[in-house]
Amino acid sequence: MASTDTSAGTPVKDGGDLAGLEAGLDALETVESSRTPLRETLLRKVLPPVTAVTLVLVVWQLLVLAEVAPDYKLPSPAAVWDEVETAWLQGTLLDYIWTSVSRGLLGFLLALAIGTPLGLLVARVGFVRAALGPILSGLQSLPSVAWVPPAVIWLGLNDSMMYAVILLGAVPSIANGLVAGIDQIPPLFLRAGRTLGATGLRGARHIVLPAALPGYLAGLKQGWAFSWRSLMAAEIIASSPDLGVGLGQLLENGRNNASMSQVFLAIFLILLVGIAIDLLIFSPLERRVLRGRGLLVKG
């Protein structure tokens, strides 16, 4: 039954209703700890991409059988697989991948070390934002391939040129992502941090960066995409025996040799590396951030 507060003259719900409300809130806050069955994981995570790849291969083979283009323009999947086997037996397949991946990851880490403090500075200092904000936005929209010719002239055909192109392509994206994340922080968080003494570098570490993490992570993903594309552009345009053969150079070699199977091999490897980096690094980070904020939706 409901009881009446004689001082206020309003009905007060029984303790049972309050207990039910608390139980409901506890249920909402409870984190499901049971592991997803292997069969469900296979159906939801593995089957869709395998089905998509299989469909692409089937359509590709049908186009080859229909002779929509000559063999030298549209090689069969078997011909591309022969290129994979040849590169593997020669011991060059992993070298192609590692040459590009090592450059891309190191260049991305350098861009991260530069873009993060730059983004903090632009977001927190009005004068710097007014001066550098439009420049960063302009640099982000500039195609990375445009930096290859001046980088070659300035630095020559060496790894320094590669890293310069990567930095010029990735730093603006990382900095702008962090700026966007900081702009979306509720002002209450910043005021609470200042009240608790979190100012300067301490405030940036404990308040600003954690609160801006979703936008920052989006900037990191975009920064990696720009790093990888910048590197591929540099490897395609600038070739030298001292640079080794990366995936971009492999693509260019296929064009020079008029070998579409080699061109397709390079394209697939470039795509494979991009997917692998996203699945192994950025997707787990994104799920962790969303789960920590209660935003991860199962499905």
C-alpha positions as a printed NumPy array, in Angstrom:
array([[  0.   ,   0.   ,   0.   ],
       [  1.016,   3.615,  -0.363],
       [  1.498,   5.616,   2.835],
       [  0.872,   9.339,   3.241],
       [  3.379,  11.925,   4.441],
       [  1.231,  14.056,   6.816],
       [  3.636,  17.009,   6.618],
       [  3.533,  17.259,   2.849],
       [  0.221,  15.622,   2.166],
       [  1.603,  13.546,  -0.73 ],
       [  1.597,   9.762,  -1.107],
       [  4.905,   7.895,  -0.659],
       [  5.498,   4.55 ,  -2.383],
       [  6.178,   1.456,  -0.332],
       [  9.7  ,   0.101,   0.075],
       [  8.868,  -2.741,  -2.291],
       [  8.595,  -0.367,  -5.236],
       [ 11.9  ,   1.249,  -4.322],
       [ 13.55 ,  -2.145,  -4.08 ],
       [ 12.195,  -3.041,  -7.501],
       [ 13.597,   0.165,  -8.959],
       [ 17.021,  -0.533,  -7.455],
       [ 16.939,  -4.079,  -8.803],
       [ 16.161,  -2.751, -12.264],
       [ 19.059,  -0.305, -12.138],
       [ 21.389,  -3.038, -10.963],
       [ 20.285,  -5.178, -13.877],
       [ 21.087,  -2.392, -16.309],
       [ 24.549,  -1.97 , -14.839],
       [ 25.315,  -5.684, -14.823],
       [ 27.922,  -6.605, -17.443],
       [ 27.345,  -9.863, -19.204],
       [ 30.303, -12.048, -18.313],
       [ 29.416, -15.192, -20.223],
       [ 31.573, -15.895, -23.229],
       [ 30.057, -15.905, -26.687],
       [ 29.691, -19.465, -28.024],
       [ 32.135, -20.422, -30.754],
       [ 29.321, -21.248, -33.168],
       [ 27.792, -17.783, -32.744],
       [ 31.18 , -16.141, -33.201],
       [ 31.743, -18.061, -36.432],
       [ 28.303, -17.152, -37.746],
       [ 28.504, -13.453, -36.859],
       [ 32.173, -12.634, -37.361],
       [ 33.709, -15.181, -39.731],
       [ 30.947, -16.262, -42.099],
       [ 30.021, -12.805, -43.528],
       [ 33.533, -11.82 , -44.716],
       [ 34.238, -15.35 , -45.982],
       [ 30.982, -15.247, -47.92 ],
       [ 31.836, -11.85 , -49.39 ],
       [ 35.32 , -12.99 , -50.473],
       [ 33.896, -16.162, -51.985],
       [ 31.305, -14.147, -53.911],
       [ 33.987, -11.826, -55.281],
       [ 36.102, -14.777, -56.408],
       [ 33.114, -16.44 , -58.079],
       [ 32.152, -13.265, -59.958],
       [ 35.788, -12.716, -60.909],
       [ 36.117, -16.248, -62.299],
       [ 32.85 , -15.895, -64.196],
       [ 34.113, -12.704, -65.823],
       [ 37.293, -14.522, -66.842],
       [ 35.302, -17.434, -68.297],
       [ 33.064, -14.998, -70.152],
       [ 36.217, -13.435, -71.666],
       [ 35.057,  -9.881, -70.978],
       [ 38.71 ,  -8.849, -71.295],
       [ 41.935, -10.435, -72.563],
       [ 44.054, -12.441, -70.131],
       [ 46.73 ,  -9.745, -69.977],
       [ 44.077,  -7.285, -68.741],
       [ 42.036,  -9.546, -66.485],
       [ 44.043, -12.481, -65.102],
       [ 42.266, -15.359, -63.446],
       [ 42.354, -15.921, -59.667],
       [ 44.569, -18.938, -60.331],
       [ 47.112, -16.742, -62.131],
       [ 47.253, -14.342, -59.204],
       [ 47.617, -17.275, -56.815],
       [ 50.557, -18.49 , -58.926],
       [ 52.186, -15.105, -58.312],
       [ 51.671, -15.592, -54.573],
       [ 53.257, -19.042, -54.682],
       [ 56.188, -17.802, -56.765],
       [ 56.894, -14.911, -54.39 ],
       [ 56.595, -17.243, -51.408],
       [ 58.969, -19.845, -52.874],
       [ 61.459, -17.115, -53.758],
       [ 61.295, -15.82 , -50.188],
       [ 60.262, -12.322, -51.263],
       [ 56.594, -12.244, -50.286],
       [ 57.157, -11.456, -46.603],
       [ 59.94 ,  -9.037, -47.537],
       [ 57.507,  -7.014, -49.665],
       [ 55.043,  -6.847, -46.794],
       [ 57.557,  -6.135, -44.029],
       [ 59.327,  -3.384, -45.98 ],
       [ 56.104,  -1.403, -46.283],
       [ 54.566,  -2.299, -42.91 ],
       [ 57.702,  -1.366, -40.948],
       [ 57.888,   1.999, -42.708],
       [ 54.178,   2.626, -42.286],
       [ 54.075,   1.795, -38.572],
       [ 57.23 ,   3.771, -37.74 ],
       [ 55.992,   6.754, -39.735],
       [ 52.613,   6.533, -37.998],
       [ 54.254,   6.471, -34.548],
       [ 56.288,   9.554, -35.461],
       [ 53.108,  11.264, -36.676],
       [ 51.404,  10.285, -33.414],
       [ 54.229,  11.815, -31.365],
       [ 53.966,  15.07 , -33.325],
       [ 50.235,  15.269, -33.979],
       [ 49.109,  14.677, -30.369],
       [ 50.853,  17.653, -28.713],
       [ 50.093,  19.763, -31.767],
       [ 46.396,  18.932, -31.477],
       [ 46.407,  19.767, -27.765],
       [ 48.083,  23.092, -28.475],
       [ 45.677,  24.008, -31.254],
       [ 42.623,  23.01 , -29.198],
       [ 43.629,  24.806, -25.988],
       [ 45.361,  27.989, -27.195],
       [ 43.142,  30.375, -29.111],
       [ 45.916,  32.21 , -30.941],
       [ 47.512,  28.97 , -32.133],
       [ 44.121,  27.685, -33.264],
       [ 43.45 ,  30.815, -35.265],
       [ 46.897,  30.592, -36.872],
       [ 47.279,  26.85 , -37.492],
       [ 43.719,  25.514, -37.579],
       [ 42.983,  26.477, -41.213],
       [ 46.44 ,  25.285, -42.275],
       [ 45.894,  21.853, -40.719],
       [ 42.504,  21.559, -42.411],
       [ 44.046,  22.522, -45.737],
       [ 46.895,  20.049, -45.345],
       [ 44.42 ,  17.296, -44.509],
       [ 42.576,  17.865, -47.787],
       [ 45.792,  17.977, -49.838],
       [ 46.491,  14.674, -51.658],
       [ 49.503,  12.939, -50.147],
       [ 50.975,  12.229, -53.563],
       [ 51.564,  15.974, -53.982],
       [ 54.295,  15.804, -51.312],
       [ 56.363,  13.137, -53.069],
       [ 58.14 ,  15.341, -55.691],
       [ 59.251,  18.052, -53.215],
       [ 60.265,  15.413, -50.661],
       [ 62.463,  13.704, -53.271],
       [ 64.068,  17.026, -54.202],
       [ 64.64 ,  18.042, -50.583],
       [ 65.735,  14.728, -49.087],
       [ 66.665,  12.466, -52.001],
       [ 65.666,   8.859, -52.615],
       [ 65.927,   7.432, -49.109],
       [ 63.803,   6.396, -46.155],
       [ 63.798,   9.949, -44.79 ],
       [ 61.816,  10.997, -47.847],
       [ 59.289,   8.222, -47.166],
       [ 58.825,   9.271, -43.539],
       [ 58.483,  12.94 , -44.508],
       [ 55.63 ,  12.103, -46.886],
       [ 53.956,   9.979, -44.193],
       [ 54.235,  12.766, -41.604],
       [ 52.85 ,  15.402, -43.923],
       [ 49.889,  13.158, -44.682],
       [ 49.138,  11.825, -41.179],
       [ 49.938,  14.609, -38.704],
       [ 47.059,  16.916, -39.781],
       [ 44.525,  14.081, -39.456],
       [ 45.698,  13.106, -35.971],
       [ 45.811,  16.712, -34.78 ],
       [ 42.379,  17.547, -36.223],
       [ 40.877,  14.396, -34.711],
       [ 42.129,  15.376, -31.276],
       [ 40.876,  18.939, -31.721],
       [ 37.418,  17.631, -32.677],
       [ 37.39 ,  15.337, -29.644],
       [ 38.383,  18.15 , -27.273],
       [ 35.718,  20.451, -28.735],
       [ 33.083,  17.854, -27.795],
       [ 34.104,  17.622, -24.124],
       [ 31.313,  18.921, -21.839],
       [ 32.508,  22.153, -20.141],
       [ 31.465,  20.678, -16.798],
       [ 34.267,  18.122, -17.053],
       [ 36.876,  20.822, -17.54 ],
       [ 35.525,  22.938, -14.683],
       [ 35.451,  19.932, -12.384],
       [ 39.028,  19.109, -13.314],
       [ 40.22 ,  22.639, -12.569],
       [ 38.378,  22.564,  -9.253],
       [ 40.223,  19.376,  -8.316],
       [ 43.557,  20.904,  -9.316],
       [ 43.959,  19.134, -12.657],
       [ 45.471,  21.948, -14.695],
       [ 48.227,  22.16 , -17.272],
       [ 49.798,  18.847, -18.23 ],
       [ 47.99 ,  17.07 , -15.402],
       [ 44.639,  18.272, -16.687],
       [ 45.551,  17.255, -20.238],
       [ 46.528,  13.771, -19.08 ],
       [ 43.71 ,  13.03 , -16.631],
       [ 40.799,  15.105, -17.996],
       [ 41.214,  16.283, -21.575],
       [ 42.689,  13.222, -23.279],
       [ 40.401,  10.629, -21.63 ],
       [ 37.302,  12.737, -22.335],
       [ 38.375,  13.348, -25.953],
       [ 39.322,   9.714, -26.556],
       [ 36.5  ,   8.79 , -28.998],
       [ 37.294,  11.681, -31.334],
       [ 41.018,  11.155, -30.84 ],
       [ 40.688,   7.478, -31.777],
       [ 38.79 ,   8.424, -34.933],
       [ 41.642,  10.775, -35.784],
       [ 44.163,   7.976, -35.205],
       [ 42.312,   5.661, -37.575],
       [ 42.203,   8.349, -40.213],
       [ 45.852,   9.167, -39.525],
       [ 46.841,   5.553, -40.165],
       [ 44.833,   5.53 , -43.394],
       [ 46.667,   8.655, -44.54 ],
       [ 50.004,   7.156, -43.456],
       [ 49.427,   4.012, -45.464],
       [ 48.189,   5.827, -48.555],
       [ 51.036,   8.34 , -48.385],
       [ 53.569,   5.541, -48.155],
       [ 52.069,   3.691, -51.116],
       [ 52.181,   6.875, -53.2  ],
       [ 55.817,   7.465, -52.259],
       [ 56.815,   3.876, -53.037],
       [ 55.074,   3.936, -56.411],
       [ 56.634,   7.213, -57.561],
       [ 60.083,   7.049, -55.959],
       [ 62.083,   3.898, -56.67 ],
       [ 65.686,   3.121, -55.875],
       [ 67.685,  -0.06 , -55.178],
       [ 68.607,   1.408, -51.787],
       [ 64.929,   1.615, -50.792],
       [ 64.166,  -2.052, -51.297],
       [ 60.932,  -3.357, -52.785],
       [ 57.78 ,  -2.573, -50.834],
       [ 54.195,  -3.13 , -51.874],
       [ 53.987,   0.156, -53.747],
       [ 57.148,  -0.646, -55.689],
       [ 55.79 ,  -4.137, -56.381],
       [ 52.701,  -2.524, -57.886],
       [ 54.837,  -0.269, -60.064],
       [ 57.018,  -3.2  , -61.137],
       [ 53.9  ,  -5.048, -62.255],
       [ 52.893,  -2.079, -64.376],
       [ 56.366,  -1.803, -65.914],
       [ 56.373,  -5.531, -66.676],
       [ 52.812,  -5.408, -68.069],
       [ 51.933,  -8.157, -65.569],
       [ 48.367,  -7.698, -64.346],
       [ 48.678, -10.734, -62.103],
       [ 51.536,  -9.012, -60.279],
       [ 49.528,  -5.784, -60.133],
       [ 46.577,  -7.647, -58.623],
       [ 48.897,  -9.352, -56.142],
       [ 50.219,  -5.977, -54.96 ],
       [ 46.699,  -4.536, -54.685],
       [ 45.477,  -7.488, -52.631],
       [ 48.47 ,  -7.322, -50.299],
       [ 47.988,  -3.579, -49.77 ],
       [ 44.323,  -4.189, -48.991],
       [ 45.156,  -7.141, -46.729],
       [ 47.575,  -5.082, -44.628],
       [ 45.038,  -2.283, -44.23 ],
       [ 42.341,  -4.71 , -43.074],
       [ 44.722,  -6.539, -40.731],
       [ 45.866,  -3.333, -39.001],
       [ 42.276,  -2.261, -38.486],
       [ 41.173,  -5.649, -37.111],
       [ 44.203,  -6.206, -34.893],
       [ 44.769,  -2.693, -33.523],
       [ 42.033,  -0.142, -34.074],
       [ 38.894,  -2.282, -33.778],
       [ 39.897,  -3.699, -30.346],
       [ 40.788,  -0.188, -29.152],
       [ 37.471,   1.167, -30.382],
       [ 35.509,  -1.632, -28.688],
       [ 37.356,  -1.043, -25.432],
       [ 36.646,   2.692, -25.5  ],
       [ 32.971,   2.176, -26.325],
       [ 32.597,  -0.538, -23.706],
       [ 34.17 ,   1.722, -21.085],
       [ 31.548,   4.358, -21.856],
       [ 28.651,   1.916, -22.007],
       [ 28.151,   2.543, -25.717],
       [ 28.98 ,  -0.893, -27.092],
       [ 25.863,  -2.47 , -28.56 ],
       [ 25.835,  -6.216, -28.954],
       [ 24.894,  -7.379, -32.404]])
